[in-house]
Amino acid sequence: MKKNYQTSAGRAGTTGRTTPKKANRDAARAAHEAVLALPGTVSVAVAELAGELEEGLLAFVVGAGLKVVQTMMEHEVEALAGPKGRHDPGRKALRHGSDGGIVTLGGRQVQITRPRVRTADRSSEVALSTYDCFSSTELLGRLAMEKMLAKISTRRYGAGLEPVGSAVEVRSRGTSRSAVSRRFVAATETALAELMAADLTGLDLVALIVDGVNFAGHCCVVALGIDIEGAKHPLAVAEGDTENSTLVTGLLVGLRDRGLDVTRPTLCVLDGAKALASALKAVFDHPVIARCQLHKIRGLPA
């Protein structure tokens, strides 16, 4: 059975972003994809990729892909400013040379040369939707979190990436320990915000597990729900000094405010702490409290 209880969460109760940004990111990404001007065909000079082919198929494909990206950007520039070398008095944009840019590729950032376009009156820069799509750093944060959850340290992050060829590696960046750590912190912060703001209205739980877990000297109270099919649902996490009644009550009230049904009888599994039982009785109408057998066995003398 698929275990869908794994999740990543940063510290609860700290300052920072508290509302999920996933919907906004998805809408922005959809908008970028909607305006992408894709050429019908793309020609790639294979002879220029002889060096990449010697390093393997993946390096060859990566080299060809970067050339395709360059062609797509040039195609968009032509759609905005017209064919190069032909004067068009009615054009709304014009070419403005080129500049250095960065695209996301295989968990790293690769330096490229991107064309620039400005409005016909040269008053402002015209953004290329193709470049905006390929330079998005959203995938970097997602991949950094996946690598960390797979127990790949920031020091070993680069070694865990797929080989893309020496020509691309020398133009790569964003794989240092500090860069990966910053992306991991930002990704887990977003994941925690989404967890703490998720709508629980349609969630039909038959059991609720509340327990305090110590992470690097910090006490975190975790709420985990179980539905009738046995699937586990991470609900919330809160950080405090101890498993006190005030902390747990606030966590449970947050679940209720997010739509969790607290009026029906629910099996609530605890570690035996009186503070947890007191908080559950204060928030849930009909809690059926049971002590976790594993905690009970741990408390028995050897």
Contacts in CASP RR format, 6 or more apart in sequence:
PFRMAT RR
TARGET T0000
AUTHOR 0000-0000-0000
METHOD contacts of the structure
MODEL  1
MKKNYQTSAGRAGTTGRTTPKKANRDAARAAHEAVLALPGTVSVAVAELA
GELEEGLLAFVVGAGLKVVQTMMEHEVEALAGPKGRHDPGRKALRHGSDG
GIVTLGGRQVQITRPRVRTADRSSEVALSTYDCFSSTELLGRLAMEKMLA
KISTRRYGAGLEPVGSAVEVRSRGTSRSAVSRRFVAATETALAELMAADL
TGLDLVALIVDGVNFAGHCCVVALGIDIEGAKHPLAVAEGDTENSTLVTG
LLVGLRDRGLDVTRPTLCVLDGAKALASALKAVFDHPVIARCQLHKIRGL
PA
1 230 0 8 1.000
2 231 0 8 1.000
3 232 0 8 1.000
4 231 0 8 1.000
4 232 0 8 1.000
4 233 0 8 1.000
5 224 0 8 1.000
5 232 0 8 1.000
5 233 0 8 1.000
5 234 0 8 1.000
6 149 0 8 1.000
7 191 0 8 1.000
7 195 0 8 1.000
7 234 0 8 1.000
8 145 0 8 1.000
8 148 0 8 1.000
8 149 0 8 1.000
8 187 0 8 1.000
8 188 0 8 1.000
8 191 0 8 1.000
8 192 0 8 1.000
9 188 0 8 1.000
9 191 0 8 1.000
9 192 0 8 1.000
9 195 0 8 1.000
9 234 0 8 1.000
9 237 0 8 1.000
10 188 0 8 1.000
10 189 0 8 1.000
10 191 0 8 1.000
10 192 0 8 1.000
10 237 0 8 1.000
11 192 0 8 1.000
11 218 0 8 1.000
11 220 0 8 1.000
11 239 0 8 1.000
12 192 0 8 1.000
12 196 0 8 1.000
12 220 0 8 1.000
12 236 0 8 1.000
12 237 0 8 1.000
12 238 0 8 1.000
12 239 0 8 1.000
13 238 0 8 1.000
13 239 0 8 1.000
14 239 0 8 1.000
16 189 0 8 1.000
17 189 0 8 1.000
17 190 0 8 1.000
17 193 0 8 1.000
18 193 0 8 1.000
18 196 0 8 1.000
18 197 0 8 1.000
19 193 0 8 1.000
19 197 0 8 1.000
20 190 0 8 1.000
20 193 0 8 1.000
20 194 0 8 1.000
20 197 0 8 1.000
20 198 0 8 1.000
21 190 0 8 1.000
21 193 0 8 1.000
22 190 0 8 1.000
22 194 0 8 1.000
25 138 0 8 1.000
29 133 0 8 1.000
29 136 0 8 1.000
29 138 0 8 1.000
32 129 0 8 1.000
32 132 0 8 1.000
32 133 0 8 1.000
32 136 0 8 1.000
33 133 0 8 1.000
35 129 0 8 1.000
36 72 0 8 1.000
36 76 0 8 1.000
36 129 0 8 1.000
36 130 0 8 1.000
36 133 0 8 1.000
37 72 0 8 1.000
37 75 0 8 1.000
37 76 0 8 1.000
37 79 0 8 1.000
37 129 0 8 1.000
37 130 0 8 1.000
38 72 0 8 1.000
38 75 0 8 1.000
39 71 0 8 1.000
39 72 0 8 1.000
39 75 0 8 1.000
42 68 0 8 1.000
42 71 0 8 1.000
42 72 0 8 1.000
43 71 0 8 1.000
44 64 0 8 1.000
44 65 0 8 1.000
44 67 0 8 1.000
44 68 0 8 1.000
44 71 0 8 1.000
45 67 0 8 1.000
46 64 0 8 1.000
48 67 0 8 1.000
49 60 0 8 1.000
49 63 0 8 1.000
49 64 0 8 1.000
49 67 0 8 1.000
51 167 0 8 1.000
52 59 0 8 1.000
52 60 0 8 1.000
52 62 0 8 1.000
52 63 0 8 1.000
52 64 0 8 1.000
52 165 0 8 1.000
52 167 0 8 1.000
53 59 0 8 1.000
53 60 0 8 1.000
55 163 0 8 1.000
55 165 0 8 1.000
55 166 0 8 1.000
58 162 0 8 1.000
58 163 0 8 1.000
58 164 0 8 1.000
58 165 0 8 1.000
59 163 0 8 1.000
59 164 0 8 1.000
59 165 0 8 1.000
59 166 0 8 1.000
59 167 0 8 1.000
59 168 0 8 1.000
62 105 0 8 1.000
62 164 0 8 1.000
62 165 0 8 1.000
62 168 0 8 1.000
63 167 0 8 1.000
63 168 0 8 1.000
66 103 0 8 1.000
66 105 0 8 1.000
66 110 0 8 1.000
66 112 0 8 1.000
66 168 0 8 1.000
69 103 0 8 1.000
69 112 0 8 1.000
69 130 0 8 1.000
69 134 0 8 1.000
70 112 0 8 1.000
70 113 0 8 1.000
72 130 0 8 1.000
73 114 0 8 1.000
73 115 0 8 1.000
73 128 0 8 1.000
73 130 0 8 1.000
73 131 0 8 1.000
74 115 0 8 1.000
75 130 0 8 1.000
76 128 0 8 1.000
76 129 0 8 1.000
76 130 0 8 1.000
77 95 0 8 1.000
77 115 0 8 1.000
77 117 0 8 1.000
77 128 0 8 1.000
78 84 0 8 1.000
80 92 0 8 1.000
80 93 0 8 1.000
80 117 0 8 1.000
80 126 0 8 1.000
81 91 0 8 1.000
81 93 0 8 1.000
81 94 0 8 1.000
81 95 0 8 1.000
81 117 0 8 1.000
82 88 0 8 1.000
82 91 0 8 1.000
84 95 0 8 1.000
90 120 0 8 1.000
91 120 0 8 1.000
92 119 0 8 1.000
92 120 0 8 1.000
93 117 0 8 1.000
93 118 0 8 1.000
93 119 0 8 1.000
93 120 0 8 1.000
93 126 0 8 1.000
94 117 0 8 1.000
94 118 0 8 1.000
94 119 0 8 1.000
94 120 0 8 1.000
94 122 0 8 1.000
95 115 0 8 1.000
95 116 0 8 1.000
95 117 0 8 1.000
96 116 0 8 1.000
96 117 0 8 1.000
96 118 0 8 1.000
96 122 0 8 1.000
96 125 0 8 1.000
97 115 0 8 1.000
97 116 0 8 1.000
98 113 0 8 1.000
98 114 0 8 1.000
98 115 0 8 1.000
98 116 0 8 1.000
99 113 0 8 1.000
99 114 0 8 1.000
99 116 0 8 1.000
100 111 0 8 1.000
100 112 0 8 1.000
100 113 0 8 1.000
100 114 0 8 1.000
101 111 0 8 1.000
101 112 0 8 1.000
101 113 0 8 1.000
101 114 0 8 1.000
101 131 0 8 1.000
101 135 0 8 1.000
102 109 0 8 1.000
102 110 0 8 1.000
102 111 0 8 1.000
102 112 0 8 1.000
102 135 0 8 1.000
102 173 0 8 1.000
103 109 0 8 1.000
103 110 0 8 1.000
103 112 0 8 1.000
103 131 0 8 1.000
103 134 0 8 1.000
103 135 0 8 1.000
104 110 0 8 1.000
104 134 0 8 1.000
104 135 0 8 1.000
104 136 0 8 1.000
104 137 0 8 1.000
104 139 0 8 1.000
104 140 0 8 1.000
105 164 0 8 1.000
105 168 0 8 1.000
105 172 0 8 1.000
106 139 0 8 1.000
106 143 0 8 1.000
106 161 0 8 1.000
106 162 0 8 1.000
106 164 0 8 1.000
107 139 0 8 1.000
107 140 0 8 1.000
107 143 0 8 1.000
107 144 0 8 1.000
107 161 0 8 1.000
107 175 0 8 1.000
108 140 0 8 1.000
108 158 0 8 1.000
108 161 0 8 1.000
108 164 0 8 1.000
108 172 0 8 1.000
108 173 0 8 1.000
108 174 0 8 1.000
108 175 0 8 1.000
109 137 0 8 1.000
109 140 0 8 1.000
109 172 0 8 1.000
109 173 0 8 1.000
109 174 0 8 1.000
110 164 0 8 1.000
110 168 0 8 1.000
110 171 0 8 1.000
110 172 0 8 1.000
111 171 0 8 1.000
111 172 0 8 1.000
111 173 0 8 1.000
112 171 0 8 1.000
114 128 0 8 1.000
114 131 0 8 1.000
115 128 0 8 1.000
116 125 0 8 1.000
117 125 0 8 1.000
117 126 0 8 1.000
117 128 0 8 1.000
118 124 0 8 1.000
118 125 0 8 1.000
118 126 0 8 1.000
119 126 0 8 1.000
137 183 0 8 1.000
140 174 0 8 1.000
140 183 0 8 1.000
141 183 0 8 1.000
141 184 0 8 1.000
141 186 0 8 1.000
141 187 0 8 1.000
142 187 0 8 1.000
144 157 0 8 1.000
144 180 0 8 1.000
144 183 0 8 1.000
144 184 0 8 1.000
144 187 0 8 1.000
145 183 0 8 1.000
145 184 0 8 1.000
145 187 0 8 1.000
145 188 0 8 1.000
145 191 0 8 1.000
147 157 0 8 1.000
147 160 0 8 1.000
147 180 0 8 1.000
148 154 0 8 1.000
148 184 0 8 1.000
152 160 0 8 1.000
154 177 0 8 1.000
154 178 0 8 1.000
154 180 0 8 1.000
154 181 0 8 1.000
154 184 0 8 1.000
155 177 0 8 1.000
157 175 0 8 1.000
157 177 0 8 1.000
157 180 0 8 1.000
158 175 0 8 1.000
161 175 0 8 1.000
164 172 0 8 1.000
173 179 0 8 1.000
174 180 0 8 1.000
192 237 0 8 1.000
195 234 0 8 1.000
195 235 0 8 1.000
195 236 0 8 1.000
195 237 0 8 1.000
196 236 0 8 1.000
196 237 0 8 1.000
197 258 0 8 1.000
198 258 0 8 1.000
199 258 0 8 1.000
199 259 0 8 1.000
200 235 0 8 1.000
200 255 0 8 1.000
200 258 0 8 1.000
200 259 0 8 1.000
200 260 0 8 1.000
201 258 0 8 1.000
201 259 0 8 1.000
202 259 0 8 1.000
203 227 0 8 1.000
203 233 0 8 1.000
203 260 0 8 1.000
204 227 0 8 1.000
204 228 0 8 1.000
204 261 0 8 1.000
205 225 0 8 1.000
205 226 0 8 1.000
205 227 0 8 1.000
205 233 0 8 1.000
205 260 0 8 1.000
205 261 0 8 1.000
205 266 0 8 1.000
206 226 0 8 1.000
206 227 0 8 1.000
206 228 0 8 1.000
206 266 0 8 1.000
206 267 0 8 1.000
207 225 0 8 1.000
207 226 0 8 1.000
207 266 0 8 1.000
207 267 0 8 1.000
207 268 0 8 1.000
207 269 0 8 1.000
208 223 0 8 1.000
208 224 0 8 1.000
208 225 0 8 1.000
208 226 0 8 1.000
208 235 0 8 1.000
208 266 0 8 1.000
208 267 0 8 1.000
208 268 0 8 1.000
208 269 0 8 1.000
209 223 0 8 1.000
209 224 0 8 1.000
209 225 0 8 1.000
209 226 0 8 1.000
209 268 0 8 1.000
209 269 0 8 1.000
209 270 0 8 1.000
209 292 0 8 1.000
210 221 0 8 1.000
210 222 0 8 1.000
210 223 0 8 1.000
210 224 0 8 1.000
210 248 0 8 1.000
210 251 0 8 1.000
210 252 0 8 1.000
210 268 0 8 1.000
210 269 0 8 1.000
210 270 0 8 1.000
210 276 0 8 1.000
210 280 0 8 1.000
211 221 0 8 1.000
211 222 0 8 1.000
211 270 0 8 1.000
211 271 0 8 1.000
211 276 0 8 1.000
211 292 0 8 1.000
211 295 0 8 1.000
212 219 0 8 1.000
212 220 0 8 1.000
212 221 0 8 1.000
212 222 0 8 1.000
212 243 0 8 1.000
212 271 0 8 1.000
213 219 0 8 1.000
213 220 0 8 1.000
213 221 0 8 1.000
213 222 0 8 1.000
214 220 0 8 1.000
218 239 0 8 1.000
218 240 0 8 1.000
219 239 0 8 1.000
219 240 0 8 1.000
219 241 0 8 1.000
219 242 0 8 1.000
219 243 0 8 1.000
220 237 0 8 1.000
220 238 0 8 1.000
220 239 0 8 1.000
220 240 0 8 1.000
221 237 0 8 1.000
221 238 0 8 1.000
221 239 0 8 1.000
221 240 0 8 1.000
221 243 0 8 1.000
221 247 0 8 1.000
221 248 0 8 1.000
221 251 0 8 1.000
222 234 0 8 1.000
222 236 0 8 1.000
222 237 0 8 1.000
223 234 0 8 1.000
223 235 0 8 1.000
223 236 0 8 1.000
223 237 0 8 1.000
223 251 0 8 1.000
223 252 0 8 1.000
223 255 0 8 1.000
224 232 0 8 1.000
224 233 0 8 1.000
224 234 0 8 1.000
224 235 0 8 1.000
225 232 0 8 1.000
225 233 0 8 1.000
225 234 0 8 1.000
225 235 0 8 1.000
226 232 0 8 1.000
226 233 0 8 1.000
227 233 0 8 1.000
235 255 0 8 1.000
235 260 0 8 1.000
236 251 0 8 1.000
236 254 0 8 1.000
236 255 0 8 1.000
238 247 0 8 1.000
238 248 0 8 1.000
238 250 0 8 1.000
238 251 0 8 1.000
240 247 0 8 1.000
242 275 0 8 1.000
243 273 0 8 1.000
243 275 0 8 1.000
243 276 0 8 1.000
244 275 0 8 1.000
245 275 0 8 1.000
245 276 0 8 1.000
245 278 0 8 1.000
245 279 0 8 1.000
245 282 0 8 1.000
248 275 0 8 1.000
248 276 0 8 1.000
248 279 0 8 1.000
248 280 0 8 1.000
249 279 0 8 1.000
249 282 0 8 1.000
249 283 0 8 1.000
250 279 0 8 1.000
251 279 0 8 1.000
252 262 0 8 1.000
252 279 0 8 1.000
252 280 0 8 1.000
252 282 0 8 1.000
252 283 0 8 1.000
252 284 0 8 1.000
253 283 0 8 1.000
255 262 0 8 1.000
255 283 0 8 1.000
256 262 0 8 1.000
256 283 0 8 1.000
262 283 0 8 1.000
262 284 0 8 1.000
262 285 0 8 1.000
263 285 0 8 1.000
263 286 0 8 1.000
264 285 0 8 1.000
264 286 0 8 1.000
265 286 0 8 1.000
265 287 0 8 1.000
265 288 0 8 1.000
266 284 0 8 1.000
266 286 0 8 1.000
266 287 0 8 1.000
266 288 0 8 1.000
267 288 0 8 1.000
267 290 0 8 1.000
268 280 0 8 1.000
268 284 0 8 1.000
268 287 0 8 1.000
268 288 0 8 1.000
268 289 0 8 1.000
268 290 0 8 1.000
269 290 0 8 1.000
269 291 0 8 1.000
269 292 0 8 1.000
270 276 0 8 1.000
270 277 0 8 1.000
270 280 0 8 1.000
270 289 0 8 1.000
270 290 0 8 1.000
270 291 0 8 1.000
270 292 0 8 1.000
271 291 0 8 1.000
271 292 0 8 1.000
271 295 0 8 1.000
272 291 0 8 1.000
272 292 0 8 1.000
272 295 0 8 1.000
277 289 0 8 1.000
280 287 0 8 1.000
280 289 0 8 1.000
281 287 0 8 1.000
281 289 0 8 1.000
END
